[in-house]
Amino acid sequence: MNRRKALFLAISIAFLGSACKKETVPVTSATAAPVPNVTVNVVNTEFTTFSAKGRMQLEKPDEKIGSAVTIRIKKDSVIWISIVPALGIEAARARITPDTIQILNRLQREYIAGNFSMLQKKYNIAASFDMLQAMLLGNYLPGEPGTIKEIKGGEMQQIQQLRNNLLINQFLDVEMRKLKSMQVIDEKTGDAIVATYNEFETQGTNLFPTAALVLLQRASNPDPNSKAASVAIKYNKYSFNEPDMQFPFSVPADYQRK
């Protein structure tokens, strides 16, 4: 994979998780019977805005890319990411809203503009804004009433939902009342994203994971070096509810659209 595509992959999944040990998450069959009146034992991080700085590393069988990363979120509105690999020079910037995805590749003087349907068609990554926002914060992703089921038998509370062709399994620590892992499987392609969270810290009333790991498994990709990747992020500075947060994004006139 060339560096441009590697950078796009990093941006596409970097904000879904970060650095912790790899874990195998047991998943019970999707045919398990729904449990009526499911009580979800979780407390999500509440915020209006979120800002964080940290380190990110993308690993694939044939390469590793490490960089500094800055992430900003306005709840339900904007996700903004800046990636700076070395020497303080920004390599890539992304601005994501529920309707748009914009990515600058400063190394190649290119940009990508589209939406989540484009992400699915062009890169075979199934996602939505609320899913990415939840993964970034380590928050439980609610399902529509009557669409979730509880899978009994594990050490953690397992809540399952189906969104179109995406099977979503969420594993909750009932003592901490926090999401510990989220698995999203595209039932059409077999592709999957698994985000696992660790190193929780308390700030105000929020218990927040400062470290997570995201595994991307692309069964549909014929390239053996692109079938699996991991993105690790470790936040070293973060804050909530800052006033007047900015999300600057502009495309230079000489950049080529891809």
N, C-alpha and C positions, 0 to 999 in steps of 0.2 A: 504494500500500500504506500503511495507517495505521501509526502508530508502534508499536502493540502487535505487529502481525504482523512489522514490520521487526526489532524486538527479538528476537522468537522466532527468526526466520531467522538473526540474528546469533549467538544462543546455539547454535542447531542446528549451525552450521558453523564458528563462530569457533575452537573448539578443534581444528580440523583443520589449521590452517596459519597463515602470516604473511608480513610485508612484504618482498617482493623483486620483481625485474622479472618480467614475464609471459613465459612461455616456451611455445613450441609443441612438444608432445611427439609424435614420430612413433610411430604404432602400426601394427604389422604385423598382417595378417589373422589372425583367430582360428582359421582352418582350417589353420594351419601345423602340420606333423607334430610330435608330442611327441618330446622327446629323452630317452631312458632315463637313469636315474641322474644327474639334474640336480644339479650342485654349485652352490649359491647362495653367491656370493662377497660376504658381507655380515657386519658385526658390529653387532648391535643395542645400543642403550643399555640397560644393566642397572640396575635400581633396585627398591627396595621402596616408596618414596614419592617424589613429585616435587612441587615447588612453584615457581611462577613468577609474576612481575608484569611487565606490559608495556602496550603500546598496541595497540589494535585499531581497524580502520576497515572498515566495511561500505560497499560501493559498488554502486549499481544505476543503471540509466539515469536514474531520476527522483529520486535522493536519495543523500546520503552521511551516514553516522552514525559519529562517532569517539568513543572512550571509553578509559578505563583498564580493564584486565582483570586479574583474579587467577585463577589456575588451580591446583588441587591434585589429585593423583591418589594413590590407594593401589592398587598394582598388582593388576589383575584384579578389583578390588572396587568402587572408587568414583572417579568423576570429579566435581569440584566447581568451579563457575565463578561469579564475581561480576563484574558489569559496572557501572562507575561513570562515566557520561558527563561530569558536570561538578559542580563545587562540592562534591565529596566525598560526594555523595548516591547511594547505590546505587539503580540502576534495575531490575536484574534479578539473580536468583540461580538457579542450576540445580544439582541433585544427581542424578547418573546412576549407576545400578548395572547389572549385566547383566540384571536383571529389571524395573527401574523407571526412569522419567523423570519428574522433578518440576521445575517451573519456576515461580518467582514473578515476576510483573510488578508491581513496586511503583508504577509510574506509573499503572496502571489499577486497582490493587488487585484483581488477578486471579491465578489460578494454574492451571497445567496439570499433570495427573497421568495417567500412562499407562505405556506401554512402547514398545519399538521397533516393534511391529506398529502401534501407534497413530500413530507418527511416519510410517510408510509410508502408512497409509490416509488420514490427515488432511492431511499436508503433502507427500506424495509424495517423501519423502526416505528412501531405502533405506540402512540402516546397521545395525551391530551394535556391541556394547560393545568387542569386541576390535579391530574396525576403527577406531573412533574413538580408542581408546587408542594404537594404532599410528600413526595419522595425527598425533596430538598430539605424540608423541615423535619423529616422523620415523623410525620403526622399520619394518623389513620385516615384512609380515604373512604368516606361514607358511600353506601349504595342506596339506590332508590328503595322506598318502603316495599317490603315483600320480595325483594330480589336477593337478599343475603341469606346465608345459612351458616350455622355453626357446626364445625366438624369436631366431634368429640374424640378424646383418646390421647392427645398429646400433652406435653408438659405446659405448653402455652395455649392460650385461647386462639383457635384458628377460625377466622371468619372468611368466607368465600363468597364472591359475587361474579356474575358474568355480565360484561358490557360488550354488546355486539359479539365479536369473535374473540374478545380478550377475557381469559379466565384469571381472576385476581385472587390470590391467597394472601391474607395478612395474619401475622403471628404476633400476639400481644402478651407482654409480661404482665400477669394479673396483679403482682405485688407492686411493681413500679407504675402500672397502669399506663404503659407506653408501648408504642409499636417497636418491635425488635427486628422484624423482617417483612418485606413485601415482595411477592413473586407475581410477575405478570407474564402470562403465556399467551401467545398468538396461536389459537387453535387451528388456523388455516395453514400456517407456515411452520409451526413448531419452534419459532424464535421465542426467546424468553429474556426477561430482565429480572434479576434478583438483587434487591438492596437490603443490606444488613447494617444495623446501627449499634454503636457502642460508645463508651466514654461519655456518659451523661453528666451534665453539669446543671446546677440550679442558678437561674438568674431571675430575681423577682419571684413571680408565681409560676414561671416556666421551668420545666425539666427538659433540657435540650441536648440532643446527641451531637457532640463535637467531632465525632469520627464515625465514618461509615464506609462500606465497600459496595460497589455496584459491579455485578457480573453481567455481561451481555453475551448471550449464547445465540448464535445465528445459524440454526440448522439449515436454513434455506440457502445459505451462501456457498457456492461451489468452491471458493478459494479456501483451502485448509488453514491458511494464515489469518483468515478473517472470520472464522467460525466462532471464535471466542475472544473476549477482551475483558479487562477489568479496569475500573477507574477508582482510585483511592483519593479521598480528600480528607485532610486534617485541618480543621479550623483552629487558628491560633488567636483570632480576635473576632468578636461578633457583638452585635447590639440589636435591640428591638426598638421600634416606634420612634425613630429619629424624625424630626420635622423637616419638611422641605427637601426630601431626598430627590436627587437628580438621576436621570437615566439617559445620558447623552448618546446620541447615535446619528451619524450622518455618513453618506456614501460619497467619497471623493469623485470628482467628475471623470477622472481617468481610470476608474475601476471597471473591470469587465464583469458582467453578470453571468453567473453559471447556473 
